[in-house]
Amino acid sequence: MTAALFKGAGLGLRRGMLPQLLQLAPGDVDFMEIAPENWIAVGGRFGRQFRELTERFPMVCHGLSLSIGSPAPLDEAFVRDVGAFLDVHGISLYSEHLSYCSDDKGHLYDLMPIPFTEEAVHYVAGRIRQVQDILQRQIAIEQVSYYAAPGQQMAEADFINAVLAESGASLLLDVNNIFVNSINFRYDPDEFLARLDLSDVAYIHIAGHYVEAEDLRIDTHGSAVIDPVWALLQAAYARIGPVPTLLERDFNFPPMAELLSEVARIRTCQADATSTGAMSVA
């Protein structure tokens, strides 16, 4: 199981929100999440502001470019750079996406779906173990939103469960991704959540998305969280208790008071789960 090294309700640290984040009072958020690629080797004014926040709030890292499913060799130098960054800033947890974003010709600048196959399970799990060996720590893997399923031979939930079991990674559970995928691929989000192995969840993501059409949602993190996604968060808490949960917002930043109201709603859901005695089960 992942050690409980942080708790409560968090907010993603984005450079566009730095002035507002620097004004937060202790207790406004319980932790923050950063993409290490955006901060490794950053100095000057931004580096000083970043360091001020890392000294005031617990941090977790959520990477963007590990490309765990890439056909290209693992970038071990990058993984070591991430490890050094984690050590310098005293960050315990590093998570990444169950996807790929590069090939042998370079970066693709998008999160591409990994085929849901037994062969891919073994390949990806091996690469996750390689990362964990270099970092000398367990990492968390997030199930992603996707818009095509090339070469699919397994159910998505079975694929995710198999990767987690073989790699020894924990799960970064994204409830918005479940909802987005359920619309785009026409499945029941509650049934999907019930099928996932939640025995080792590091933390949870919740976010908003864009309605492109009635049957097409785009995972943007650019709007407020909607009620069906809040309901999925509560369903997750009903199974595993009020694990740490982070609000993602990547652009269209509203006043900080609006974001803090969503952080407060996370805390309310966590308190409700605690008072109703949520079961901690897989």
VEXDREN-2710 file (C-alpha; in Angstrom, 1 decimal):
% VEXDREN-2710
k/r/px/py/pz
1/MET/0.0/0.0/0.0
2/THR/1.1/3.6/-0.7
3/ALA/2.1/5.4/2.5
4/ALA/-0.2/8.2/3.5
5/LEU/2.5/11.0/3.2
6/PHE/0.0/13.8/2.4
7/LYS/-3.8/14.1/3.0
8/GLY/-6.8/16.2/2.4
9/ALA/-7.7/18.3/-0.6
10/GLY/-5.2/19.8/-3.0
11/LEU/-4.9/22.1/-6.0
12/GLY/-2.6/21.9/-9.1
13/LEU/0.2/24.4/-9.1
14/ARG/0.1/26.2/-12.5
15/ARG/2.4/29.0/-13.4
16/GLY/-0.6/31.1/-14.6
17/MET/-1.9/31.0/-11.0
18/LEU/1.3/31.8/-9.2
19/PRO/0.3/35.3/-8.0
20/GLN/-2.9/33.9/-6.5
21/LEU/-1.2/30.8/-5.1
22/LEU/1.4/32.9/-3.3
23/GLN/-1.4/34.7/-1.5
24/LEU/-3.0/31.5/-0.1
25/ALA/-3.2/31.2/3.7
26/PRO/-2.1/28.1/5.6
27/GLY/-5.0/25.6/5.4
28/ASP/-6.5/27.0/2.2
29/VAL/-5.3/23.8/0.5
30/ASP/-3.7/20.7/2.0
31/PHE/-1.2/20.0/-0.8
32/MET/-0.3/21.0/-4.3
33/GLU/0.7/19.0/-7.4
34/ILE/3.3/20.0/-10.0
35/ALA/4.6/18.7/-13.3
36/PRO/8.4/18.3/-12.7
37/GLU/9.1/19.0/-16.4
38/ASN/7.9/22.6/-15.8
39/TRP/10.2/23.3/-12.9
40/ILE/13.4/21.3/-13.2
41/ALA/16.3/23.8/-13.5
42/VAL/13.9/26.8/-13.3
43/GLY/15.7/29.7/-11.5
44/GLY/15.2/33.4/-11.2
45/ARG/12.0/34.9/-10.0
46/PHE/9.9/31.9/-10.9
47/GLY/12.3/29.6/-9.2
48/ARG/12.2/31.6/-6.0
49/GLN/8.4/31.7/-6.0
50/PHE/8.2/28.0/-6.6
51/ARG/10.6/27.3/-3.7
52/GLU/8.5/29.5/-1.5
53/LEU/5.5/27.3/-2.2
54/THR/7.4/24.0/-1.8
55/GLU/8.4/25.2/1.6
56/ARG/4.8/26.1/2.6
57/PHE/2.8/23.2/1.2
58/PRO/3.3/19.5/0.8
59/MET/3.9/18.7/-2.9
60/VAL/3.3/15.7/-5.2
61/CYS/4.7/15.4/-8.8
62/HIS/2.5/14.4/-11.7
63/GLY/4.6/14.0/-14.9
64/LEU/3.8/14.8/-18.5
65/SER/6.6/13.3/-20.6
66/LEU/7.8/9.9/-19.1
67/SER/5.9/8.2/-22.1
68/ILE/5.7/4.9/-20.2
69/GLY/4.1/3.2/-23.2
70/SER/6.5/4.5/-25.9
71/PRO/8.1/2.1/-28.3
72/ALA/11.3/4.2/-27.9
73/PRO/13.8/3.2/-25.1
74/LEU/13.1/4.7/-21.7
75/ASP/14.8/8.0/-21.2
76/GLU/16.8/7.0/-18.1
77/ALA/18.6/10.3/-17.9
78/PHE/15.3/12.1/-17.6
79/VAL/14.1/9.7/-14.9
80/ARG/17.3/10.4/-12.9
81/ASP/16.7/14.2/-13.3
82/VAL/13.2/13.7/-11.9
83/GLY/14.6/11.7/-9.0
84/ALA/17.1/14.5/-8.2
85/PHE/14.3/17.0/-8.3
86/LEU/12.2/15.0/-5.9
87/ASP/15.1/14.8/-3.5
88/VAL/15.9/18.5/-3.6
89/HIS/12.3/19.5/-2.9
90/GLY/11.5/16.7/-0.5
91/ILE/8.7/15.3/-2.6
92/SER/7.7/11.7/-1.9
93/LEU/5.3/10.8/-4.7
94/TYR/5.8/10.8/-8.5
95/SER/2.9/9.8/-10.8
96/GLU/2.5/9.5/-14.5
97/HIS/0.0/8.7/-17.2
98/LEU/-0.8/5.2/-18.5
99/SER/-0.2/6.4/-22.0
100/TYR/2.7/7.5/-24.3
101/CYS/3.7/10.8/-25.8
102/SER/6.8/10.0/-27.8
103/ASP/8.3/7.6/-30.3
104/ASP/11.7/7.1/-31.8
105/LYS/11.3/10.3/-33.8
106/GLY/10.6/12.6/-30.8
107/HIS/7.7/13.9/-28.7
108/LEU/4.1/13.9/-30.0
109/TYR/2.8/16.5/-27.6
110/ASP/-0.3/14.5/-26.7
111/LEU/-1.2/11.6/-24.5
112/MET/-1.7/8.7/-26.9
113/PRO/-3.6/5.5/-25.9
114/ILE/-1.7/2.3/-25.3
115/PRO/-3.4/-0.8/-26.9
116/PHE/-5.3/-2.8/-24.4
117/THR/-3.4/-6.1/-24.9
118/GLU/-1.6/-8.7/-22.9
119/GLU/1.6/-7.9/-24.7
120/ALA/1.2/-4.2/-23.8
121/VAL/0.6/-5.1/-20.1
122/HIS/4.0/-6.9/-19.9
123/TYR/5.8/-4.2/-21.8
124/VAL/4.4/-1.3/-19.8
125/ALA/4.7/-3.1/-16.5
126/GLY/8.4/-3.8/-17.2
127/ARG/9.0/-0.1/-18.0
128/ILE/7.3/1.0/-14.8
129/ARG/9.4/-1.4/-12.8
130/GLN/12.5/0.1/-14.5
131/VAL/11.4/3.6/-13.4
132/GLN/10.8/2.4/-9.9
133/ASP/14.2/0.8/-9.7
134/ILE/15.9/4.0/-10.9
135/LEU/13.9/6.2/-8.5
136/GLN/14.0/3.6/-5.6
137/ARG/10.4/4.3/-4.9
138/GLN/6.9/3.2/-5.9
139/ILE/5.3/5.5/-8.5
140/ALA/1.6/6.0/-9.2
141/ILE/0.0/5.5/-12.6
142/GLU/-3.1/7.4/-13.8
143/GLN/-5.7/5.9/-16.0
144/VAL/-6.2/8.4/-18.9
145/SER/-8.9/9.8/-21.1
146/TYR/-8.7/8.6/-24.7
147/TYR/-10.6/9.0/-27.9
148/ALA/-9.7/5.8/-29.8
149/ALA/-8.8/2.2/-28.8
150/PRO/-6.5/0.8/-31.4
151/GLY/-5.8/-2.9/-31.3
152/GLN/-8.0/-3.5/-28.2
153/GLN/-8.1/-7.1/-27.0
154/MET/-8.9/-6.6/-23.3
155/ALA/-11.4/-4.5/-21.4
156/GLU/-9.9/-1.2/-20.3
157/ALA/-10.4/-1.9/-16.6
158/ASP/-8.8/-5.4/-16.9
159/PHE/-5.9/-3.8/-18.7
160/ILE/-5.4/-1.2/-15.9
161/ASN/-5.7/-3.8/-13.2
162/ALA/-3.2/-6.1/-14.9
163/VAL/-0.6/-3.3/-15.3
164/LEU/-0.9/-2.3/-11.6
165/ALA/-0.6/-5.9/-10.5
166/GLU/2.4/-6.8/-12.6
167/SER/4.3/-3.5/-12.1
168/GLY/3.7/-2.9/-8.4
169/ALA/2.7/0.7/-9.0
170/SER/-0.2/2.4/-7.2
171/LEU/-3.1/4.0/-8.9
172/LEU/-3.8/7.7/-9.4
173/LEU/-7.5/7.5/-9.9
174/ASP/-9.0/10.2/-12.1
175/VAL/-12.8/10.2/-11.8
176/ASN/-13.3/12.8/-14.5
177/ASN/-11.4/10.6/-17.0
178/ILE/-13.8/7.8/-16.1
179/PHE/-16.8/10.0/-16.8
180/VAL/-15.4/11.4/-20.1
181/ASN/-14.5/7.9/-21.3
182/SER/-18.0/6.6/-20.3
183/ILE/-19.7/9.1/-22.5
184/ASN/-17.3/8.7/-25.5
185/PHE/-17.3/4.9/-25.4
186/ARG/-20.9/4.5/-24.0
187/TYR/-20.4/2.5/-20.8
188/ASP/-21.6/2.9/-17.3
189/PRO/-19.1/4.8/-15.2
190/ASP/-20.2/3.3/-11.9
191/GLU/-19.8/-0.2/-13.3
192/PHE/-16.3/0.7/-14.6
193/LEU/-15.3/2.1/-11.2
194/ALA/-16.6/-1.0/-9.5
195/ARG/-14.4/-3.1/-11.8
196/LEU/-11.2/-1.2/-11.0
197/ASP/-8.8/-2.6/-8.4
198/LEU/-8.7/0.2/-5.8
199/SER/-6.6/-1.6/-3.2
200/ASP/-3.7/0.8/-3.6
201/VAL/-4.8/4.3/-4.6
202/ALA/-2.2/7.0/-4.0
203/TYR/-4.6/9.8/-4.6
204/ILE/-7.5/11.0/-6.8
205/HIS/-7.9/13.6/-9.5
206/ILE/-11.1/15.5/-10.1
207/ALA/-11.5/18.1/-12.9
208/GLY/-13.9/19.7/-15.4
209/HIS/-14.2/18.9/-19.1
210/TYR/-15.6/20.3/-22.4
211/VAL/-18.8/19.2/-24.0
212/GLU/-18.0/19.0/-27.7
213/ALA/-21.3/17.2/-28.4
214/GLU/-23.9/15.2/-26.4
215/ASP/-21.9/12.0/-27.1
216/LEU/-18.4/13.5/-27.1
217/ARG/-16.6/15.0/-24.1
218/ILE/-13.0/16.4/-24.2
219/ASP/-10.8/16.2/-21.1
220/THR/-9.6/19.8/-20.8
221/HIS/-9.4/20.7/-17.1
222/GLY/-10.7/24.1/-18.1
223/SER/-14.0/24.4/-16.4
224/ALA/-15.8/23.6/-13.1
225/VAL/-16.4/20.0/-12.0
226/ILE/-20.0/18.8/-12.9
227/ASP/-22.3/16.9/-10.6
228/PRO/-21.9/13.4/-12.1
229/VAL/-18.2/13.6/-11.6
230/TRP/-18.7/14.7/-8.0
231/ALA/-20.9/11.6/-7.6
232/LEU/-18.1/9.4/-8.9
233/LEU/-15.8/10.9/-6.3
234/GLN/-18.3/10.0/-3.6
235/ALA/-18.6/6.5/-5.0
236/ALA/-14.9/6.1/-4.8
237/TYR/-14.8/7.3/-1.2
238/ALA/-17.6/4.8/-0.4
239/ARG/-15.2/2.0/-1.4
240/ILE/-11.8/3.3/-0.1
241/GLY/-12.5/6.1/2.2
242/PRO/-11.5/9.8/1.9
243/VAL/-8.1/9.4/0.2
244/PRO/-6.2/12.6/-0.8
245/THR/-7.9/14.3/-3.7
246/LEU/-6.6/17.0/-6.1
247/LEU/-8.5/19.6/-8.1
248/GLU/-7.0/20.0/-11.6
249/ARG/-7.4/23.3/-13.4
250/ASP/-5.1/24.0/-16.4
251/PHE/-6.5/27.2/-18.0
252/ASN/-9.5/29.5/-17.9
253/PHE/-8.5/30.3/-14.4
254/PRO/-11.4/31.8/-12.3
255/PRO/-10.9/33.9/-9.2
256/MET/-9.1/31.8/-6.5
257/ALA/-12.3/31.9/-4.4
258/GLU/-14.1/29.8/-7.0
259/LEU/-11.3/27.2/-7.0
260/LEU/-11.2/27.2/-3.2
261/SER/-14.9/26.5/-3.2
262/GLU/-14.3/23.4/-5.2
263/VAL/-11.5/22.4/-2.9
264/ALA/-14.0/22.9/0.0
265/ARG/-16.5/20.7/-1.7
266/ILE/-13.8/17.9/-1.9
267/ARG/-13.4/18.3/1.9
268/THR/-17.1/18.1/2.4
269/CYS/-17.2/14.9/0.4
270/GLN/-14.3/13.5/2.5
271/ALA/-16.0/14.5/5.7
272/ASP/-19.3/12.8/4.6
273/ALA/-17.3/9.6/3.7
274/THR/-15.7/9.7/7.1
275/SER/-19.0/10.2/9.0
276/THR/-20.7/7.3/7.1
277/GLY/-17.8/5.0/7.7
278/ALA/-16.7/4.3/4.2
279/MET/-15.3/0.8/3.7
280/SER/-11.7/0.4/2.7
281/VAL/-11.9/-2.4/0.2
282/ALA/-10.6/-3.3/-3.2
END
